[in-house]
Amino acid sequence: MRLKFLPSFVKRKGRITKKQLTSLNHLRNYSVSNIEDIVADSAKYKKCILEIGFGNAENLISQALTNSEFLYVGSEVYMSGIGTLISNLREQKILNVRIFPNDIRQLLDQESSEVFDFIYIICPDPWPKDRHHKRRLIDSNFLKMLNKFMKKNAQLYISTDWENYAESILSSINENNLFIKLDDKYTSVVTQSKFERRGQEEGRKIFKFNYEKIS
Ligand SMILES: C[S@@+](CC[C@H](N)C(=O)[O-])C[C@H]1O[C@@H](n2cnc3c(N)ncnc32)[C@H](O)[C@@H]1O
């Protein structure tokens, strides 16, 4: 069967710990499977924020703890990351997080609804080899998909430690005229993620994109 979307993630064999596995038994208490669930749940909150590819969920957990009046939706395909997030949600009694445990494009392929006030994509898989560039999550089409689910003036934060990916993200943003660059003083506070930290420790610059939806 032909896949609608080429996988943008690396298939990991990494083992799942016992704790992560136990936590995954509680996934149904947190998971959302469609945009209607998110619209309904977000009605009780001031803002609704999406993080795509949350990894170990450092940013998601710290944001959710700081802003209990906002609803956070995290999307990830990596089961050990989802397990880590759920154990943190349970241990710290965090109630304002929902999980879309799948390729985000399966959500964004549904009928759209302007629900998100903010979207984070922190260090998407870089796919550095030329022949793999087609697997990169962020391109002009993907930005159009995101845009349809964002409220007017909603913000978008993307970071990458790969210069070549940064160049292609910038040209995709400029190509479709759907976003405008935010003034530095309005840029978002993001908890440094594992991949941002690793990039920096290995001497790479972190390229950050702070944009706002204009149409
Ligand atoms: C390089 S890691 C970065 C993780 C984390 N954001 C960080 O900075 O530490 C990229 C993450 O994005 C996830 N990912 C890739 N494509 C995705 C997609 N289409 N939908 C949801 N998550 C995706 C991967 O599973 C992986 O955990």
The ligand as an ORCA input file, in Angstrom:
! r2SCAN-3c Opt
* xyz 0 1
  C      14.935     15.142     16.509
  S      13.603     14.686     17.536
  C      13.385     16.140     18.546
  C      12.616     15.855     19.814
  C      12.403     17.064     20.710
  N      11.545     18.040     20.065
  C      13.699     17.674     21.096
  O      14.051     18.733     20.532
  O      14.379     17.106     21.969
  C      12.213     14.816     16.421
  C      10.959     14.184     17.001
  O       9.862     14.426     16.110
  C       9.070     13.252     16.047
  N       8.360     13.290     14.763
  C       8.909     13.228     13.519
  N       7.970     13.293     12.571
  C       6.782     13.418     13.238
  C       5.439     13.521     12.789
  N       5.140     13.494     11.485
  N       4.453     13.633     13.718
  C       4.772     13.641     15.042
  N       6.031     13.543     15.526
  C       7.022     13.429     14.632
  C      10.078     12.116     16.141
  O       9.499     10.904     16.574
  C      11.087     12.668     17.139
  O      10.783     12.313     18.470
*
